[in-house]
Amino acid sequence: MRMVGDTSLLHRPTISPMEGLQPVWLVSEGRVLAAAQRATARADRRRGLMGVTVIEQPLVIAPCNWVHTFGMRAAIDVLYVNQENEVVGVDTLKPWRVGPYTRKASFVIEAAAGSLDRWNVGIGSTVEVRNVEQ
């Protein structure tokens, strides 16, 4: 029986906000575009970059073929990539927007707005996600 004022339910163990992230490299035509993080846990894939104010590293979300920016505070560039690592869609989304459903995409890469221009990638480009060897 719980007593009035019992706070035992308030002391739950804390979990890292992004516990299922794996470091990876984004590579296009032999050049490294960026160090990134791959969301491996379902909760992290669903959360994406929501709530992030400054995007320091791109986020790879797989499997995924559609994203939104509800709850986001910054605009993002989105690459939609198929199983052959070919970019099949690109978009720049401001906060509180819905991106297109891209049926051919196997995964997406969310990055800070302006990244696509810096990386010089677009539809038809090849972008590989390589594991960081430790």
Biotite code that builds the C-alpha atoms (Angstrom):
import biotite.structure as struc

atoms = struc.array([
    struc.Atom([0.000, 0.000, 0.000], chain_id="A", res_id=1, res_name="MET", atom_name="CA", element="C"),
    struc.Atom([1.357, 3.416, -0.927], chain_id="A", res_id=2, res_name="ARG", atom_name="CA", element="C"),
    struc.Atom([1.274, 6.201, 1.589], chain_id="A", res_id=3, res_name="MET", atom_name="CA", element="C"),
    struc.Atom([0.425, 9.815, 0.821], chain_id="A", res_id=4, res_name="VAL", atom_name="CA", element="C"),
    struc.Atom([3.629, 11.553, -0.208], chain_id="A", res_id=5, res_name="GLY", atom_name="CA", element="C"),
    struc.Atom([5.321, 8.330, -1.347], chain_id="A", res_id=6, res_name="ASP", atom_name="CA", element="C"),
    struc.Atom([7.693, 9.346, -4.167], chain_id="A", res_id=7, res_name="THR", atom_name="CA", element="C"),
    struc.Atom([9.001, 5.903, -5.098], chain_id="A", res_id=8, res_name="SER", atom_name="CA", element="C"),
    struc.Atom([7.322, 6.155, -8.498], chain_id="A", res_id=9, res_name="LEU", atom_name="CA", element="C"),
    struc.Atom([9.218, 9.362, -9.234], chain_id="A", res_id=10, res_name="LEU", atom_name="CA", element="C"),
    struc.Atom([12.661, 7.778, -8.902], chain_id="A", res_id=11, res_name="HIS", atom_name="CA", element="C"),
    struc.Atom([12.910, 5.805, -12.120], chain_id="A", res_id=12, res_name="ARG", atom_name="CA", element="C"),
    struc.Atom([16.308, 5.070, -13.627], chain_id="A", res_id=13, res_name="PRO", atom_name="CA", element="C"),
    struc.Atom([17.291, 7.623, -16.241], chain_id="A", res_id=14, res_name="THR", atom_name="CA", element="C"),
    struc.Atom([18.068, 6.484, -19.748], chain_id="A", res_id=15, res_name="ILE", atom_name="CA", element="C"),
    struc.Atom([20.403, 8.267, -22.127], chain_id="A", res_id=16, res_name="SER", atom_name="CA", element="C"),
    struc.Atom([18.312, 10.361, -24.525], chain_id="A", res_id=17, res_name="PRO", atom_name="CA", element="C"),
    struc.Atom([19.954, 8.798, -27.595], chain_id="A", res_id=18, res_name="MET", atom_name="CA", element="C"),
    struc.Atom([21.218, 5.427, -26.385], chain_id="A", res_id=19, res_name="GLU", atom_name="CA", element="C"),
    struc.Atom([21.018, 3.594, -29.707], chain_id="A", res_id=20, res_name="GLY", atom_name="CA", element="C"),
    struc.Atom([23.364, 5.742, -31.787], chain_id="A", res_id=21, res_name="LEU", atom_name="CA", element="C"),
    struc.Atom([26.263, 4.220, -33.687], chain_id="A", res_id=22, res_name="GLN", atom_name="CA", element="C"),
    struc.Atom([29.078, 6.358, -35.173], chain_id="A", res_id=23, res_name="PRO", atom_name="CA", element="C"),
    struc.Atom([29.387, 6.116, -38.966], chain_id="A", res_id=24, res_name="VAL", atom_name="CA", element="C"),
    struc.Atom([31.009, 7.894, -41.900], chain_id="A", res_id=25, res_name="TRP", atom_name="CA", element="C"),
    struc.Atom([29.080, 9.339, -44.832], chain_id="A", res_id=26, res_name="LEU", atom_name="CA", element="C"),
    struc.Atom([31.097, 8.753, -48.016], chain_id="A", res_id=27, res_name="VAL", atom_name="CA", element="C"),
    struc.Atom([30.392, 9.847, -51.584], chain_id="A", res_id=28, res_name="SER", atom_name="CA", element="C"),
    struc.Atom([32.584, 8.957, -54.545], chain_id="A", res_id=29, res_name="GLU", atom_name="CA", element="C"),
    struc.Atom([35.577, 8.206, -52.332], chain_id="A", res_id=30, res_name="GLY", atom_name="CA", element="C"),
    struc.Atom([35.391, 11.377, -50.227], chain_id="A", res_id=31, res_name="ARG", atom_name="CA", element="C"),
    struc.Atom([34.207, 11.606, -46.637], chain_id="A", res_id=32, res_name="VAL", atom_name="CA", element="C"),
    struc.Atom([31.250, 13.968, -46.371], chain_id="A", res_id=33, res_name="LEU", atom_name="CA", element="C"),
    struc.Atom([30.830, 13.897, -42.615], chain_id="A", res_id=34, res_name="ALA", atom_name="CA", element="C"),
    struc.Atom([31.015, 11.924, -39.425], chain_id="A", res_id=35, res_name="ALA", atom_name="CA", element="C"),
    struc.Atom([27.448, 10.951, -38.553], chain_id="A", res_id=36, res_name="ALA", atom_name="CA", element="C"),
    struc.Atom([25.343, 8.905, -36.157], chain_id="A", res_id=37, res_name="GLN", atom_name="CA", element="C"),
    struc.Atom([23.098, 5.988, -37.133], chain_id="A", res_id=38, res_name="ARG", atom_name="CA", element="C"),
    struc.Atom([19.941, 5.554, -35.069], chain_id="A", res_id=39, res_name="ALA", atom_name="CA", element="C"),
    struc.Atom([19.763, 1.859, -34.240], chain_id="A", res_id=40, res_name="THR", atom_name="CA", element="C"),
    struc.Atom([17.093, 1.848, -31.535], chain_id="A", res_id=41, res_name="ALA", atom_name="CA", element="C"),
    struc.Atom([13.471, 2.202, -32.601], chain_id="A", res_id=42, res_name="ARG", atom_name="CA", element="C"),
    struc.Atom([12.873, 5.080, -30.184], chain_id="A", res_id=43, res_name="ALA", atom_name="CA", element="C"),
    struc.Atom([15.850, 6.997, -31.607], chain_id="A", res_id=44, res_name="ASP", atom_name="CA", element="C"),
    struc.Atom([14.657, 6.424, -35.184], chain_id="A", res_id=45, res_name="ARG", atom_name="CA", element="C"),
    struc.Atom([11.245, 7.773, -34.248], chain_id="A", res_id=46, res_name="ARG", atom_name="CA", element="C"),
    struc.Atom([12.699, 10.767, -32.402], chain_id="A", res_id=47, res_name="ARG", atom_name="CA", element="C"),
    struc.Atom([15.191, 11.737, -35.108], chain_id="A", res_id=48, res_name="GLY", atom_name="CA", element="C"),
    struc.Atom([16.543, 15.220, -34.453], chain_id="A", res_id=49, res_name="LEU", atom_name="CA", element="C"),
    struc.Atom([13.415, 16.412, -32.641], chain_id="A", res_id=50, res_name="MET", atom_name="CA", element="C"),
    struc.Atom([14.242, 18.992, -29.983], chain_id="A", res_id=51, res_name="GLY", atom_name="CA", element="C"),
    struc.Atom([17.817, 19.524, -31.212], chain_id="A", res_id=52, res_name="VAL", atom_name="CA", element="C"),
    struc.Atom([18.657, 23.213, -31.548], chain_id="A", res_id=53, res_name="THR", atom_name="CA", element="C"),
    struc.Atom([22.094, 22.891, -33.162], chain_id="A", res_id=54, res_name="VAL", atom_name="CA", element="C"),
    struc.Atom([22.703, 19.947, -35.481], chain_id="A", res_id=55, res_name="ILE", atom_name="CA", element="C"),
    struc.Atom([26.333, 18.980, -34.968], chain_id="A", res_id=56, res_name="GLU", atom_name="CA", element="C"),
    struc.Atom([26.279, 15.692, -36.890], chain_id="A", res_id=57, res_name="GLN", atom_name="CA", element="C"),
    struc.Atom([23.964, 14.200, -39.485], chain_id="A", res_id=58, res_name="PRO", atom_name="CA", element="C"),
    struc.Atom([21.647, 11.400, -38.408], chain_id="A", res_id=59, res_name="LEU", atom_name="CA", element="C"),
    struc.Atom([21.088, 8.255, -40.490], chain_id="A", res_id=60, res_name="VAL", atom_name="CA", element="C"),
    struc.Atom([17.659, 6.701, -39.986], chain_id="A", res_id=61, res_name="ILE", atom_name="CA", element="C"),
    struc.Atom([17.124, 3.208, -41.398], chain_id="A", res_id=62, res_name="ALA", atom_name="CA", element="C"),
    struc.Atom([14.719, 1.879, -42.382], chain_id="A", res_id=63, res_name="PRO", atom_name="CA", element="C"),
    struc.Atom([12.929, 5.099, -43.282], chain_id="A", res_id=64, res_name="CYS", atom_name="CA", element="C"),
    struc.Atom([11.336, 6.716, -46.342], chain_id="A", res_id=65, res_name="ASN", atom_name="CA", element="C"),
    struc.Atom([9.466, 9.662, -44.817], chain_id="A", res_id=66, res_name="TRP", atom_name="CA", element="C"),
    struc.Atom([10.292, 12.333, -42.229], chain_id="A", res_id=67, res_name="VAL", atom_name="CA", element="C"),
    struc.Atom([8.677, 15.339, -40.586], chain_id="A", res_id=68, res_name="HIS", atom_name="CA", element="C"),
    struc.Atom([10.019, 18.257, -38.600], chain_id="A", res_id=69, res_name="THR", atom_name="CA", element="C"),
    struc.Atom([7.291, 18.511, -35.958], chain_id="A", res_id=70, res_name="PHE", atom_name="CA", element="C"),
    struc.Atom([8.901, 19.531, -32.682], chain_id="A", res_id=71, res_name="GLY", atom_name="CA", element="C"),
    struc.Atom([12.126, 20.567, -34.373], chain_id="A", res_id=72, res_name="MET", atom_name="CA", element="C"),
    struc.Atom([13.787, 23.905, -33.813], chain_id="A", res_id=73, res_name="ARG", atom_name="CA", element="C"),
    struc.Atom([16.038, 24.080, -36.876], chain_id="A", res_id=74, res_name="ALA", atom_name="CA", element="C"),
    struc.Atom([15.645, 23.550, -40.602], chain_id="A", res_id=75, res_name="ALA", atom_name="CA", element="C"),
    struc.Atom([17.196, 20.356, -41.983], chain_id="A", res_id=76, res_name="ILE", atom_name="CA", element="C"),
    struc.Atom([18.402, 18.941, -45.272], chain_id="A", res_id=77, res_name="ASP", atom_name="CA", element="C"),
    struc.Atom([17.123, 15.438, -45.980], chain_id="A", res_id=78, res_name="VAL", atom_name="CA", element="C"),
    struc.Atom([18.639, 12.852, -48.319], chain_id="A", res_id=79, res_name="LEU", atom_name="CA", element="C"),
    struc.Atom([16.442, 9.912, -49.300], chain_id="A", res_id=80, res_name="TYR", atom_name="CA", element="C"),
    struc.Atom([18.685, 6.979, -50.272], chain_id="A", res_id=81, res_name="VAL", atom_name="CA", element="C"),
    struc.Atom([17.774, 3.607, -51.840], chain_id="A", res_id=82, res_name="ASN", atom_name="CA", element="C"),
    struc.Atom([19.269, 0.146, -51.227], chain_id="A", res_id=83, res_name="GLN", atom_name="CA", element="C"),
    struc.Atom([21.929, 0.760, -53.891], chain_id="A", res_id=84, res_name="GLU", atom_name="CA", element="C"),
    struc.Atom([23.112, 3.882, -51.983], chain_id="A", res_id=85, res_name="ASN", atom_name="CA", element="C"),
    struc.Atom([21.764, 6.170, -54.702], chain_id="A", res_id=86, res_name="GLU", atom_name="CA", element="C"),
    struc.Atom([20.117, 9.426, -53.648], chain_id="A", res_id=87, res_name="VAL", atom_name="CA", element="C"),
    struc.Atom([16.515, 9.251, -54.899], chain_id="A", res_id=88, res_name="VAL", atom_name="CA", element="C"),
    struc.Atom([15.233, 12.421, -53.239], chain_id="A", res_id=89, res_name="GLY", atom_name="CA", element="C"),
    struc.Atom([16.393, 15.580, -51.508], chain_id="A", res_id=90, res_name="VAL", atom_name="CA", element="C"),
    struc.Atom([14.546, 18.167, -49.492], chain_id="A", res_id=91, res_name="ASP", atom_name="CA", element="C"),
    struc.Atom([15.103, 21.078, -47.139], chain_id="A", res_id=92, res_name="THR", atom_name="CA", element="C"),
    struc.Atom([12.469, 21.218, -44.430], chain_id="A", res_id=93, res_name="LEU", atom_name="CA", element="C"),
    struc.Atom([11.760, 24.091, -42.086], chain_id="A", res_id=94, res_name="LYS", atom_name="CA", element="C"),
    struc.Atom([10.433, 23.268, -38.601], chain_id="A", res_id=95, res_name="PRO", atom_name="CA", element="C"),
    struc.Atom([6.868, 21.929, -38.421], chain_id="A", res_id=96, res_name="TRP", atom_name="CA", element="C"),
    struc.Atom([6.794, 20.586, -41.996], chain_id="A", res_id=97, res_name="ARG", atom_name="CA", element="C"),
    struc.Atom([6.101, 17.192, -43.575], chain_id="A", res_id=98, res_name="VAL", atom_name="CA", element="C"),
    struc.Atom([8.516, 15.758, -46.121], chain_id="A", res_id=99, res_name="GLY", atom_name="CA", element="C"),
    struc.Atom([7.418, 13.688, -49.091], chain_id="A", res_id=100, res_name="PRO", atom_name="CA", element="C"),
    struc.Atom([6.859, 9.951, -48.805], chain_id="A", res_id=101, res_name="TYR", atom_name="CA", element="C"),
    struc.Atom([9.662, 8.517, -50.960], chain_id="A", res_id=102, res_name="THR", atom_name="CA", element="C"),
    struc.Atom([8.717, 4.951, -51.800], chain_id="A", res_id=103, res_name="ARG", atom_name="CA", element="C"),
    struc.Atom([12.113, 4.044, -53.295], chain_id="A", res_id=104, res_name="LYS", atom_name="CA", element="C"),
    struc.Atom([14.084, 5.180, -50.231], chain_id="A", res_id=105, res_name="ALA", atom_name="CA", element="C"),
    struc.Atom([15.517, 2.622, -47.803], chain_id="A", res_id=106, res_name="SER", atom_name="CA", element="C"),
    struc.Atom([16.977, 5.158, -45.412], chain_id="A", res_id=107, res_name="PHE", atom_name="CA", element="C"),
    struc.Atom([17.239, 8.886, -44.883], chain_id="A", res_id=108, res_name="VAL", atom_name="CA", element="C"),
    struc.Atom([20.005, 11.184, -43.749], chain_id="A", res_id=109, res_name="ILE", atom_name="CA", element="C"),
    struc.Atom([18.970, 14.249, -41.755], chain_id="A", res_id=110, res_name="GLU", atom_name="CA", element="C"),
    struc.Atom([21.585, 17.017, -41.661], chain_id="A", res_id=111, res_name="ALA", atom_name="CA", element="C"),
    struc.Atom([21.858, 20.717, -40.886], chain_id="A", res_id=112, res_name="ALA", atom_name="CA", element="C"),
    struc.Atom([20.338, 22.961, -43.548], chain_id="A", res_id=113, res_name="ALA", atom_name="CA", element="C"),
    struc.Atom([22.989, 23.837, -46.128], chain_id="A", res_id=114, res_name="GLY", atom_name="CA", element="C"),
    struc.Atom([24.788, 20.480, -45.877], chain_id="A", res_id=115, res_name="SER", atom_name="CA", element="C"),
    struc.Atom([23.671, 19.321, -49.337], chain_id="A", res_id=116, res_name="LEU", atom_name="CA", element="C"),
    struc.Atom([25.264, 22.370, -50.952], chain_id="A", res_id=117, res_name="ASP", atom_name="CA", element="C"),
    struc.Atom([28.506, 21.935, -48.987], chain_id="A", res_id=118, res_name="ARG", atom_name="CA", element="C"),
    struc.Atom([28.637, 18.234, -49.826], chain_id="A", res_id=119, res_name="TRP", atom_name="CA", element="C"),
    struc.Atom([27.701, 18.826, -53.465], chain_id="A", res_id=120, res_name="ASN", atom_name="CA", element="C"),
    struc.Atom([25.290, 15.876, -53.518], chain_id="A", res_id=121, res_name="VAL", atom_name="CA", element="C"),
    struc.Atom([21.879, 15.582, -55.108], chain_id="A", res_id=122, res_name="GLY", atom_name="CA", element="C"),
    struc.Atom([19.564, 13.168, -56.844], chain_id="A", res_id=123, res_name="ILE", atom_name="CA", element="C"),
    struc.Atom([21.631, 10.499, -58.588], chain_id="A", res_id=124, res_name="GLY", atom_name="CA", element="C"),
    struc.Atom([24.644, 10.888, -56.291], chain_id="A", res_id=125, res_name="SER", atom_name="CA", element="C"),
    struc.Atom([25.944, 7.880, -54.384], chain_id="A", res_id=126, res_name="THR", atom_name="CA", element="C"),
    struc.Atom([26.176, 8.146, -50.591], chain_id="A", res_id=127, res_name="VAL", atom_name="CA", element="C"),
    struc.Atom([27.476, 5.235, -48.538], chain_id="A", res_id=128, res_name="GLU", atom_name="CA", element="C"),
    struc.Atom([27.149, 4.793, -44.787], chain_id="A", res_id=129, res_name="VAL", atom_name="CA", element="C"),
    struc.Atom([30.315, 3.141, -43.488], chain_id="A", res_id=130, res_name="ARG", atom_name="CA", element="C"),
    struc.Atom([30.850, 1.860, -39.971], chain_id="A", res_id=131, res_name="ASN", atom_name="CA", element="C"),
    struc.Atom([33.573, 3.502, -37.921], chain_id="A", res_id=132, res_name="VAL", atom_name="CA", element="C"),
    struc.Atom([36.204, 0.877, -37.181], chain_id="A", res_id=133, res_name="GLU", atom_name="CA", element="C"),
    struc.Atom([37.198, 0.879, -33.552], chain_id="A", res_id=134, res_name="GLN", atom_name="CA", element="C"),
])
